[in-house]
Amino acid sequence: MRYGMAIDLDRCTGCDTCITACKYENNLALGNRNCRVSVVGPTGTFPDIQQYWLPVACQQCENPGCIEVCPTGASYRDEETGVVLVDAANCIGCLNCMTGCPYGVRYLDEASNTVGKCTLCFQNHDEPDWKPVCVADCCTGARYFGDLDDPSSEVSKAIAAAGENVHYLADPDNLKPTCAYILSPKIGQWQNDPEEVVRDL
């Protein structure tokens, strides 16, 4: 099993419901967040302007750099679900994992001196209808979740249906991020290096 997510950028409106729902579900302190939503663009010349919103959280990489550099084993992968997690009891706040992650999706919780990140709401993984709260609460139905190894799962079917419109974040370190982004040309052209055109809200 490899649980993961796909996000349909054709549907995402940048409403930030995913961020808010996540903070409530996971009781995150002020300043801490497991997800961010950035604006890519606008690019082009009027009237041919393109812009889309890009939600970014833990990419659930196949070769997680965060696990490789963690000296205590606090960053690890759950054997049953494949989800990359952080064991707060073993985290010493050394920040190595934050250096090992090129996507900037981890943060230091100053109150506990431990690192936090998106866990796909792993605390609910024993529930029969387990899905992250950002998926359940997405206003436009832009998020899909499930077992990436199961072709009948919601996420696998969404990725298969999108075909060549499936994209992944840049991967210079061969970490193989598994979070898929669906973006069709009618909405915008995928930016392989979005840092040049991203504006954080």
TORPA-4810 file (N, C-alpha, C, O; in nm, 3 decimals):
<nodes>
NODE_1_0.084_-0.120_0.000_0.000_0.000_0.000_0.088_0.125_0.000_0.193_0.130_0.064_M
NODE_2_0.041_0.226_-0.073_0.105_0.357_-0.073_-0.005_0.462_-0.077_-0.055_0.497_-0.184_R
NODE_3_-0.043_0.512_0.038_-0.150_0.610_0.041_-0.097_0.747_0.001_0.011_0.789_0.043_Y
NODE_4_-0.174_0.814_-0.082_-0.132_0.945_-0.129_-0.248_1.026_-0.182_-0.365_0.990_-0.164_G
NODE_5_-0.214_1.136_-0.248_-0.315_1.234_-0.284_-0.293_1.287_-0.425_-0.180_1.291_-0.475_M
NODE_6_-0.401_1.327_-0.488_-0.396_1.402_-0.614_-0.481_1.527_-0.595_-0.584_1.523_-0.527_A
NODE_7_-0.437_1.637_-0.654_-0.509_1.764_-0.641_-0.537_1.819_-0.780_-0.446_1.838_-0.860_I
NODE_8_-0.664_1.843_-0.807_-0.707_1.893_-0.937_-0.702_2.046_-0.936_-0.789_2.112_-0.880_D
NODE_9_-0.598_2.100_-0.999_-0.580_2.245_-1.000_-0.680_2.315_-1.090_-0.698_2.437_-1.080_L
NODE_10_-0.746_2.239_-1.178_-0.855_2.298_-1.257_-0.971_2.336_-1.166_-1.048_2.426_-1.199_D
NODE_11_-0.984_2.268_-1.054_-1.095_2.291_-0.961_-1.056_2.382_-0.844_-1.142_2.451_-0.789_R
NODE_12_-0.928_2.384_-0.807_-0.885_2.459_-0.688_-0.904_2.609_-0.710_-0.862_2.664_-0.812_C
NODE_13_-0.968_2.675_-0.612_-0.994_2.819_-0.621_-0.911_2.900_-0.523_-0.929_3.021_-0.513_T
NODE_14_-0.820_2.834_-0.451_-0.738_2.906_-0.356_-0.815_2.958_-0.235_-0.780_3.061_-0.179_G
NODE_15_-0.919_2.887_-0.196_-1.006_2.935_-0.087_-0.944_2.915_0.051_-0.991_2.975_0.148_C
NODE_16_-0.841_2.831_0.062_-0.770_2.803_0.187_-0.850_2.722_0.288_-0.812_2.714_0.405_D
NODE_17_-0.960_2.661_0.245_-1.035_2.573_0.335_-0.947_2.458_0.383_-0.956_2.417_0.499_T
NODE_18_-0.860_2.407_0.295_-0.772_2.297_0.333_-0.681_2.336_0.449_-0.658_2.256_0.540_C
NODE_19_-0.629_2.457_0.445_-0.540_2.504_0.552_-0.617_2.517_0.684_-0.570_2.471_0.788_I
NODE_20_-0.734_2.579_0.678_-0.814_2.601_0.798_-0.861_2.470_0.859_-0.850_2.450_0.980_T
NODE_21_-0.913_2.381_0.776_-0.962_2.252_0.826_-0.850_2.173_0.891_-0.869_2.109_0.994_A
NODE_22_-0.732_2.178_0.829_-0.617_2.105_0.883_-0.575_2.160_1.019_-0.545_2.083_1.110_C
NODE_23_-0.574_2.291_1.032_-0.533_2.351_1.160_-0.628_2.311_1.272_-0.584_2.283_1.384_K
NODE_24_-0.758_2.306_1.243_-0.855_2.267_1.345_-0.843_2.119_1.379_-0.842_2.081_1.496_Y
NODE_25_-0.835_2.036_1.276_-0.829_1.891_1.297_-0.706_1.850_1.376_-0.713_1.763_1.462_E
NODE_26_-0.592_1.915_1.346_-0.466_1.875_1.407_-0.422_1.967_1.521_-0.312_1.952_1.574_N
NODE_27_-0.508_2.062_1.558_-0.482_2.150_1.671_-0.346_2.217_1.660_-0.265_2.213_1.753_N
NODE_28_-0.320_2.279_1.545_-0.191_2.340_1.520_-0.183_2.479_1.583_-0.279_2.557_1.579_L
NODE_29_-0.068_2.506_1.641_-0.048_2.636_1.707_-0.038_2.748_1.604_-0.013_2.723_1.486_A
NODE_30_-0.057_2.870_1.651_-0.046_2.987_1.565_0.091_2.988_1.497_0.194_2.975_1.563_L
NODE_31_0.092_3.004_1.368_0.217_3.007_1.293_0.257_2.874_1.233_0.343_2.868_1.145_G
NODE_32_0.196_2.766_1.282_0.227_2.632_1.229_0.119_2.591_1.128_0.001_2.616_1.150_N
NODE_33_0.160_2.530_1.019_0.063_2.479_0.922_0.125_2.364_0.845_0.245_2.362_0.816_R
NODE_34_0.040_2.269_0.812_0.083_2.151_0.738_0.070_2.168_0.588_0.121_2.086_0.511_N
NODE_35_0.003_2.273_0.546_-0.022_2.296_0.404_-0.016_2.446_0.375_-0.052_2.528_0.459_C
NODE_36_0.029_2.478_0.258_0.023_2.618_0.212_-0.037_2.619_0.072_-0.029_2.521_-0.001_R
NODE_37_-0.097_2.731_0.038_-0.154_2.747_-0.097_-0.095_2.873_-0.156_-0.113_2.983_-0.103_V
NODE_38_-0.023_2.858_-0.266_0.042_2.970_-0.333_-0.026_2.999_-0.466_-0.095_2.913_-0.521_S
NODE_39_-0.005_3.118_-0.517_-0.055_3.157_-0.648_0.059_3.144_-0.748_0.167_3.200_-0.727_V
NODE_40_0.037_3.071_-0.855_0.135_3.061_-0.962_0.089_3.154_-1.074_-0.013_3.129_-1.139_V
NODE_41_0.163_3.260_-1.095_0.125_3.361_-1.192_0.086_3.491_-1.124_0.114_3.511_-1.006_G
NODE_42_0.023_3.580_-1.199_-0.016_3.559_-1.339_0.102_3.564_-1.434_0.201_3.633_-1.411_P
NODE_43_0.089_3.487_-1.543_0.190_3.486_-1.648_0.122_3.515_-1.781_0.001_3.502_-1.794_T
NODE_44_0.201_3.556_-1.878_0.147_3.586_-2.010_0.125_3.734_-2.031_0.162_3.816_-1.947_G
NODE_45_0.066_3.767_-2.142_0.039_3.905_-2.180_-0.111_3.920_-2.207_-0.170_3.838_-2.277_T
NODE_46_-0.171_4.024_-2.152_-0.314_4.047_-2.170_-0.348_4.047_-2.318_-0.277_4.108_-2.397_F
NODE_47_-0.457_3.979_-2.358_-0.558_3.915_-2.273_-0.530_3.767_-2.245_-0.614_3.698_-2.188_P
NODE_48_-0.415_3.719_-2.284_-0.381_3.578_-2.264_-0.306_3.561_-2.132_-0.184_3.543_-2.130_D
NODE_49_-0.380_3.568_-2.022_-0.323_3.560_-1.888_-0.357_3.425_-1.827_-0.469_3.376_-1.841_I
NODE_50_-0.260_3.364_-1.758_-0.283_3.238_-1.691_-0.244_3.250_-1.544_-0.149_3.320_-1.508_Q
NODE_51_-0.321_3.181_-1.459_-0.291_3.178_-1.316_-0.361_3.058_-1.255_-0.474_3.025_-1.292_Q
NODE_52_-0.294_2.992_-1.162_-0.358_2.884_-1.088_-0.305_2.880_-0.946_-0.201_2.939_-0.916_Y
NODE_53_-0.378_2.810_-0.860_-0.339_2.797_-0.721_-0.270_2.662_-0.700_-0.311_2.561_-0.758_W
NODE_54_-0.167_2.662_-0.617_-0.087_2.541_-0.596_-0.080_2.508_-0.447_0.001_2.566_-0.375_L
NODE_55_-0.163_2.415_-0.399_-0.151_2.369_-0.260_-0.031_2.276_-0.247_-0.011_2.187_-0.329_P
NODE_56_0.049_2.298_-0.144_0.168_2.215_-0.123_0.173_2.169_0.022_0.169_2.251_0.114_V
NODE_57_0.183_2.039_0.041_0.205_1.978_0.173_0.310_1.870_0.155_0.375_1.864_0.051_A
NODE_58_0.326_1.784_0.254_0.421_1.674_0.240_0.392_1.598_0.111_0.278_1.563_0.084_C
NODE_59_0.496_1.574_0.033_0.480_1.509_-0.097_0.481_1.357_-0.087_0.469_1.289_-0.189_Q
NODE_60_0.497_1.303_0.034_0.495_1.158_0.054_0.587_1.089_-0.048_0.545_1.000_-0.122_Q
NODE_61_0.711_1.132_-0.049_0.808_1.086_-0.149_0.838_0.936_-0.137_0.831_0.879_-0.028_C
NODE_62_0.870_0.877_-0.249_0.911_0.736_-0.248_1.049_0.721_-0.185_1.078_0.620_-0.121_E
NODE_63_1.135_0.821_-0.204_1.270_0.821_-0.146_1.286_0.943_-0.057_1.357_1.036_-0.095_N
NODE_64_1.222_0.946_0.058_1.217_1.068_0.139_1.354_1.110_0.192_1.419_1.036_0.266_P
NODE_65_1.396_1.229_0.154_1.522_1.282_0.205_1.516_1.307_0.354_1.619_1.302_0.422_G
NODE_66_1.397_1.335_0.406_1.380_1.363_0.548_1.414_1.241_0.633_1.476_1.254_0.739_C
NODE_67_1.375_1.124_0.587_1.404_1.000_0.660_1.553_0.969_0.655_1.613_0.925_0.753_I
NODE_68_1.612_0.992_0.539_1.753_0.959_0.519_1.845_1.036_0.612_1.945_0.982_0.658_E
NODE_69_1.811_1.162_0.642_1.901_1.246_0.722_1.864_1.252_0.869_1.936_1.312_0.948_V
NODE_70_1.752_1.190_0.907_1.710_1.195_1.048_1.801_1.107_1.133_1.812_0.987_1.106_C
NODE_71_1.866_1.163_1.236_1.963_1.084_1.314_1.899_0.994_1.419_1.967_0.906_1.473_P
NODE_72_1.773_1.013_1.450_1.710_0.937_1.559_1.603_0.839_1.513_1.553_0.760_1.593_T
NODE_73_1.567_0.843_1.386_1.458_0.760_1.337_1.321_0.820_1.362_1.219_0.754_1.344_G
NODE_74_1.320_0.947_1.405_1.191_1.012_1.431_1.111_1.028_1.302_0.988_1.015_1.303_A
NODE_75_1.179_1.055_1.193_1.112_1.058_1.062_1.116_0.916_1.007_1.224_0.858_0.992_S
NODE_76_1.000_0.862_0.976_0.993_0.722_0.934_0.871_0.701_0.845_0.786_0.789_0.833_Y
NODE_77_0.864_0.585_0.782_0.751_0.550_0.699_0.672_0.438_0.766_0.729_0.337_0.807_R
NODE_78_0.540_0.456_0.776_0.454_0.352_0.831_0.454_0.233_0.735_0.428_0.248_0.616_D
NODE_79_0.484_0.115_0.788_0.499_-0.002_0.703_0.369_-0.044_0.637_0.370_-0.094_0.525_E
NODE_80_0.257_-0.025_0.704_0.129_-0.071_0.649_0.077_0.020_0.540_0.031_-0.029_0.436_E
NODE_81_0.082_0.151_0.561_0.020_0.245_0.469_0.119_0.319_0.379_0.079_0.377_0.278_T
NODE_82_0.247_0.316_0.414_0.347_0.388_0.338_0.354_0.536_0.368_0.430_0.608_0.303_G
NODE_83_0.277_0.584_0.466_0.273_0.727_0.497_0.399_0.768_0.573_0.441_0.700_0.666_V
NODE_84_0.460_0.879_0.531_0.577_0.934_0.599_0.530_1.012_0.722_0.446_1.101_0.711_V
NODE_85_0.585_0.978_0.837_0.540_1.034_0.964_0.657_1.087_1.046_0.773_1.069_1.010_L
NODE_86_0.624_1.152_1.158_0.724_1.198_1.255_0.684_1.149_1.393_0.572_1.174_1.439_V
NODE_87_0.774_1.078_1.458_0.753_1.032_1.596_0.806_1.140_1.689_0.927_1.152_1.709_D
NODE_88_0.715_1.218_1.747_0.756_1.331_1.831_0.839_1.287_1.950_0.924_1.362_1.998_A
NODE_89_0.816_1.165_1.999_0.890_1.117_2.115_1.039_1.100_2.085_1.122_1.108_2.175_A
NODE_90_1.073_1.077_1.959_1.213_1.059_1.920_1.274_1.180_1.852_1.393_1.180_1.820_N
NODE_91_1.192_1.283_1.829_1.242_1.403_1.761_1.318_1.492_1.859_1.269_1.521_1.968_C
NODE_92_1.439_1.533_1.820_1.522_1.618_1.907_1.530_1.762_1.854_1.606_1.844_1.906_I
NODE_93_1.450_1.793_1.752_1.448_1.930_1.700_1.576_1.973_1.634_1.609_2.092_1.636_G
NODE_94_1.650_1.880_1.574_1.779_1.913_1.513_1.763_1.982_1.378_1.858_2.044_1.329_C
NODE_95_1.644_1.971_1.316_1.609_2.034_1.189_1.674_1.968_1.068_1.663_2.020_0.957_L
NODE_96_1.742_1.856_1.086_1.802_1.787_0.971_1.697_1.753_0.866_1.721_1.767_0.746_N
NODE_97_1.581_1.707_0.912_1.476_1.667_0.818_1.427_1.785_0.737_1.390_1.769_0.620_C
NODE_98_1.424_1.903_0.797_1.381_2.022_0.725_1.481_2.057_0.616_1.444_2.106_0.509_M
NODE_99_1.608_2.031_0.643_1.711_2.052_0.542_1.700_1.948_0.432_1.725_1.977_0.315_T
NODE_100_1.663_1.825_0.470_1.653_1.716_0.374_1.530_1.721_0.286_1.520_1.646_0.189_G
NODE_101_1.436_1.809_0.318_1.313_1.823_0.238_1.322_1.949_0.153_1.329_2.059_0.209_C
NODE_102_1.323_1.937_0.021_1.335_2.055_-0.065_1.204_2.131_-0.085_1.202_2.234_-0.152_P
NODE_103_1.094_2.081_-0.027_0.964_2.141_-0.054_0.915_2.236_0.057_0.808_2.295_0.045_Y
NODE_104_0.993_2.250_0.163_0.959_2.346_0.267_0.827_2.320_0.336_0.754_2.413_0.368_G
NODE_105_0.796_2.191_0.358_0.664_2.156_0.412_0.670_2.110_0.558_0.571_2.061_0.611_V
NODE_106_0.785_2.125_0.621_0.798_2.092_0.763_0.821_2.220_0.842_0.867_2.320_0.788_R
NODE_107_0.788_2.215_0.970_0.806_2.332_1.055_0.849_2.286_1.194_0.824_2.172_1.233_Y
NODE_108_0.914_2.374_1.267_0.952_2.345_1.405_0.846_2.402_1.498_0.821_2.522_1.500_L
NODE_109_0.785_2.314_1.576_0.691_2.358_1.679_0.774_2.404_1.798_0.830_2.322_1.871_D
NODE_110_0.780_2.534_1.817_0.868_2.589_1.920_0.826_2.548_2.061_0.910_2.538_2.150_E
NODE_111_0.697_2.523_2.081_0.650_2.485_2.214_0.704_2.349_2.258_0.735_2.328_2.375_A
NODE_112_0.716_2.256_2.162_0.761_2.121_2.195_0.901_2.091_2.143_0.958_1.986_2.174_S
NODE_113_0.956_2.183_2.064_1.087_2.163_2.000_1.088_2.035_1.917_1.188_1.963_1.914_N
NODE_114_0.978_2.009_1.850_0.970_1.894_1.760_0.920_1.942_1.624_0.856_2.046_1.613_T
NODE_115_0.952_1.865_1.523_0.913_1.900_1.386_0.776_1.842_1.355_0.745_1.729_1.392_V
NODE_116_0.694_1.921_1.286_0.562_1.876_1.243_0.549_1.882_1.093_0.626_1.950_1.025_G
NODE_117_0.450_1.810_1.041_0.424_1.806_0.898_0.287_1.743_0.874_0.223_1.695_0.967_K
NODE_118_0.244_1.743_0.750_0.120_1.674_0.713_0.139_1.524_0.730_0.240_1.467_0.687_C
NODE_119_0.041_1.460_0.791_0.045_1.314_0.810_-0.072_1.246_0.738_-0.100_1.128_0.762_T
NODE_120_-0.139_1.320_0.649_-0.259_1.269_0.584_-0.364_1.229_0.687_-0.441_1.135_0.667_L
NODE_121_-0.366_1.303_0.800_-0.459_1.275_0.911_-0.448_1.129_0.953_-0.549_1.060_0.969_C
NODE_122_-0.325_1.085_0.972_-0.297_0.945_1.004_-0.364_0.901_1.134_-0.388_0.782_1.154_F
NODE_123_-0.395_0.997_1.221_-0.462_0.963_1.346_-0.597_0.896_1.322_-0.653_0.833_1.413_Q
NODE_124_-0.649_0.909_1.201_-0.779_0.850_1.167_-0.766_0.729_1.075_-0.866_0.684_1.019_N
NODE_125_-0.646_0.675_1.060_-0.625_0.573_0.956_-0.696_0.440_0.985_-0.712_0.358_0.895_H
NODE_126_-0.739_0.420_1.110_-0.810_0.297_1.143_-0.959_0.304_1.109_-1.029_0.203_1.114_D
NODE_127_-1.005_0.423_1.073_-1.146_0.437_1.037_-1.171_0.381_0.897_-1.086_0.397_0.809_E
NODE_128_-1.286_0.317_0.874_-1.312_0.254_0.744_-1.316_0.353_0.628_-1.286_0.316_0.514_P
NODE_129_-1.354_0.478_0.654_-1.362_0.578_0.548_-1.254_0.684_0.564_-1.277_0.802_0.536_D
NODE_130_-1.136_0.641_0.609_-1.026_0.734_0.636_-0.995_0.820_0.514_-0.971_0.770_0.405_W
NODE_131_-0.996_0.948_0.536_-0.944_1.042_0.438_-0.903_1.170_0.512_-0.967_1.205_0.611_K
NODE_132_-0.799_1.238_0.466_-0.757_1.362_0.532_-0.870_1.465_0.532_-0.952_1.468_0.441_P
NODE_133_-0.872_1.548_0.635_-0.980_1.645_0.647_-0.977_1.745_0.532_-1.081_1.798_0.494_V
NODE_134_-0.859_1.772_0.476_-0.851_1.864_0.363_-0.924_1.807_0.241_-0.979_1.882_0.161_C
NODE_135_-0.923_1.675_0.228_-0.994_1.609_0.119_-1.144_1.612_0.147_-1.224_1.645_0.058_V
NODE_136_-1.182_1.579_0.269_-1.324_1.573_0.305_-1.391_1.710_0.297_-1.508_1.720_0.261_A
NODE_137_-1.316_1.816_0.331_-1.376_1.949_0.341_-1.352_2.037_0.219_-1.399_2.151_0.216_D
NODE_138_-1.282_1.988_0.118_-1.254_2.071_0.000_-1.384_2.115_-0.066_-1.466_2.032_-0.106_C
NODE_139_-1.403_2.246_-0.077_-1.530_2.301_-0.126_-1.561_2.263_-0.271_-1.677_2.254_-0.308_C
NODE_140_-1.458_2.242_-0.351_-1.479_2.219_-0.494_-1.451_2.074_-0.535_-1.457_2.041_-0.653_T
NODE_141_-1.422_1.987_-0.438_-1.394_1.847_-0.470_-1.266_1.831_-0.550_-1.257_1.745_-0.637_G
NODE_142_-1.167_1.915_-0.519_-1.042_1.915_-0.596_-0.941_1.813_-0.548_-0.838_1.794_-0.613_A
NODE_143_-0.969_1.746_-0.436_-0.869_1.655_-0.378_-0.918_1.510_-0.382_-1.035_1.480_-0.356_R
NODE_144_-0.825_1.422_-0.413_-0.852_1.278_-0.418_-0.750_1.206_-0.331_-0.633_1.245_-0.325_Y
NODE_145_-0.795_1.101_-0.263_-0.708_1.032_-0.168_-0.732_0.882_-0.175_-0.843_0.837_-0.204_F
NODE_146_-0.629_0.807_-0.148_-0.644_0.662_-0.144_-0.513_0.591_-0.167_-0.405_0.650_-0.161_G
NODE_147_-0.523_0.462_-0.194_-0.406_0.378_-0.216_-0.360_0.392_-0.361_-0.432_0.356_-0.453_D
NODE_148_-0.240_0.445_-0.379_-0.186_0.466_-0.513_-0.158_0.335_-0.585_-0.148_0.331_-0.707_L
NODE_149_-0.145_0.227_-0.508_-0.120_0.096_-0.568_-0.248_0.022_-0.606_-0.243_-0.086_-0.664_D
NODE_150_-0.362_0.080_-0.572_-0.492_0.018_-0.602_-0.557_0.093_-0.718_-0.602_0.206_-0.700_D
NODE_151_-0.562_0.034_-0.836_-0.619_0.106_-0.952_-0.766_0.142_-0.937_-0.816_0.226_-1.011_P
NODE_152_-0.835_0.080_-0.841_-0.976_0.112_-0.822_-0.999_0.221_-0.718_-1.113_0.261_-0.693_S
NODE_153_-0.891_0.271_-0.656_-0.906_0.377_-0.555_-0.940_0.509_-0.622_-0.915_0.529_-0.741_S
NODE_154_-0.998_0.598_-0.543_-1.040_0.728_-0.595_-0.922_0.804_-0.654_-0.933_0.865_-0.761_E
NODE_155_-0.808_0.801_-0.585_-0.693_0.878_-0.631_-0.634_0.818_-0.758_-0.596_0.891_-0.849_V
NODE_156_-0.628_0.686_-0.766_-0.572_0.621_-0.885_-0.659_0.646_-1.007_-0.607_0.667_-1.116_S
NODE_157_-0.790_0.643_-0.989_-0.880_0.667_-1.101_-0.870_0.812_-1.150_-0.878_0.838_-1.270_K
NODE_158_-0.852_0.905_-1.056_-0.839_1.046_-1.096_-0.711_1.068_-1.176_-0.710_1.140_-1.275_A
NODE_159_-0.602_1.005_-1.132_-0.474_1.018_-1.202_-0.483_0.954_-1.340_-0.434_1.011_-1.438_I
NODE_160_-0.544_0.837_-1.348_-0.556_0.768_-1.476_-0.641_0.850_-1.574_-0.608_0.858_-1.692_A
NODE_161_-0.748_0.908_-1.526_-0.838_0.985_-1.612_-0.773_1.112_-1.663_-0.805_1.159_-1.773_A
NODE_162_-0.681_1.169_-1.585_-0.617_1.296_-1.624_-0.510_1.276_-1.730_-0.478_1.370_-1.803_A
NODE_163_-0.454_1.156_-1.741_-0.358_1.127_-1.846_-0.237_1.220_-1.846_-0.167_1.232_-1.746_G
NODE_164_-0.214_1.286_-1.959_-0.096_1.372_-1.974_-0.107_1.502_-1.896_-0.012_1.579_-1.892_E
NODE_165_-0.220_1.526_-1.835_-0.238_1.647_-1.753_-0.196_1.628_-1.608_-0.223_1.713_-1.523_N
NODE_166_-0.130_1.514_-1.577_-0.079_1.488_-1.443_0.064_1.540_-1.432_0.147_1.515_-1.520_V
NODE_167_0.092_1.612_-1.323_0.224_1.671_-1.303_0.270_1.647_-1.159_0.189_1.616_-1.071_H
NODE_168_0.400_1.661_-1.138_0.460_1.648_-1.005_0.557_1.763_-0.983_0.610_1.820_-1.078_Y
NODE_169_0.581_1.797_-0.857_0.675_1.904_-0.827_0.814_1.865_-0.874_0.848_1.747_-0.883_L
NODE_170_0.894_1.966_-0.905_1.031_1.944_-0.951_1.105_1.852_-0.852_1.087_1.863_-0.731_A
NODE_171_1.187_1.763_-0.907_1.251_1.660_-0.824_1.400_1.647_-0.856_1.443_1.545_-0.910_D
NODE_172_1.479_1.750_-0.824_1.622_1.745_-0.859_1.701_1.641_-0.780_1.809_1.600_-0.823_P
NODE_173_1.648_1.598_-0.665_1.722_1.504_-0.579_1.673_1.360_-0.592_1.714_1.274_-0.514_D
NODE_174_1.585_1.333_-0.689_1.532_1.198_-0.712_1.461_1.143_-0.589_1.477_1.026_-0.554_N
NODE_175_1.381_1.228_-0.525_1.302_1.185_-0.409_1.172_1.117_-0.453_1.111_1.043_-0.375_L
NODE_176_1.130_1.142_-0.575_1.008_1.085_-0.633_0.883_1.119_-0.552_0.822_1.031_-0.491_K
NODE_177_0.845_1.247_-0.551_0.721_1.287_-0.482_0.603_1.217_-0.545_0.597_1.200_-0.667_P
NODE_178_0.506_1.177_-0.462_0.391_1.103_-0.514_0.264_1.187_-0.521_0.165_1.142_-0.577_T
NODE_179_0.265_1.307_-0.464_0.147_1.392_-0.472_0.131_1.440_-0.615_0.216_1.512_-0.668_C
NODE_180_0.022_1.399_-0.679_-0.001_1.432_-0.819_-0.086_1.558_-0.831_-0.180_1.579_-0.754_A
NODE_181_-0.052_1.641_-0.929_-0.129_1.762_-0.958_-0.189_1.749_-1.098_-0.119_1.715_-1.194_Y
NODE_182_-0.316_1.777_-1.107_-0.386_1.771_-1.234_-0.410_1.914_-1.283_-0.475_1.993_-1.215_I
NODE_183_-0.356_1.945_-1.400_-0.372_2.080_-1.456_-0.384_2.068_-1.608_-0.293_2.017_-1.674_L
NODE_184_-0.494_2.115_-1.662_-0.516_2.108_-1.806_-0.475_2.239_-1.871_-0.477_2.344_-1.807_S
NODE_185_-0.439_2.235_-1.999_-0.396_2.357_-2.070_-0.501_2.467_-2.073_-0.467_2.584_-2.088_P
NODE_186_-0.628_2.431_-2.058_-0.733_2.533_-2.061_-0.724_2.626_-1.940_-0.773_2.739_-1.944_K
NODE_187_-0.662_2.578_-1.833_-0.646_2.660_-1.712_-0.509_2.725_-1.708_-0.497_2.843_-1.675_I
NODE_188_-0.405_2.649_-1.742_-0.271_2.706_-1.738_-0.166_2.604_-1.777_-0.193_2.484_-1.781_G
NODE_189_-0.048_2.653_-1.805_0.066_2.567_-1.835_0.141_2.537_-1.706_0.175_2.629_-1.631_Q
NODE_190_0.167_2.409_-1.681_0.240_2.369_-1.561_0.377_2.434_-1.560_0.449_2.431_-1.660_W
NODE_191_0.413_2.492_-1.447_0.543_2.557_-1.431_0.639_2.458_-1.365_0.623_2.425_-1.248_Q
NODE_192_0.739_2.412_-1.440_0.835_2.316_-1.384_0.917_2.376_-1.271_0.961_2.304_-1.182_N
NODE_193_0.937_2.507_-1.275_1.009_2.575_-1.168_0.921_2.689_-1.116_0.946_2.806_-1.145_D
NODE_194_0.815_2.652_-1.038_0.717_2.753_-0.999_0.771_2.862_-0.908_0.706_2.965_-0.889_P
NODE_195_0.891_2.842_-0.849_0.945_2.944_-0.757_0.960_3.078_-0.827_0.958_3.182_-0.761_E
NODE_196_0.976_3.076_-0.960_0.996_3.200_-1.031_0.866_3.279_-1.046_0.869_3.400_-1.068_E
NODE_197_0.752_3.211_-1.032_0.625_3.280_-1.057_0.526_3.267_-0.942_0.413_3.313_-0.953_V
NODE_198_0.567_3.205_-0.830_0.477_3.183_-0.718_0.471_3.305_-0.628_0.573_3.367_-0.597_V
NODE_199_0.350_3.339_-0.587_0.329_3.441_-0.485_0.257_3.378_-0.369_0.145_3.331_-0.385_R
NODE_200_0.319_3.375_-0.250_0.252_3.322_-0.132_0.147_3.421_-0.085_0.169_3.542_-0.082_D
NODE_201_0.032_3.366_-0.048_-0.076_3.453_0.003_-0.057_3.480_0.150_-0.138_3.551_0.211_L
</nodes>
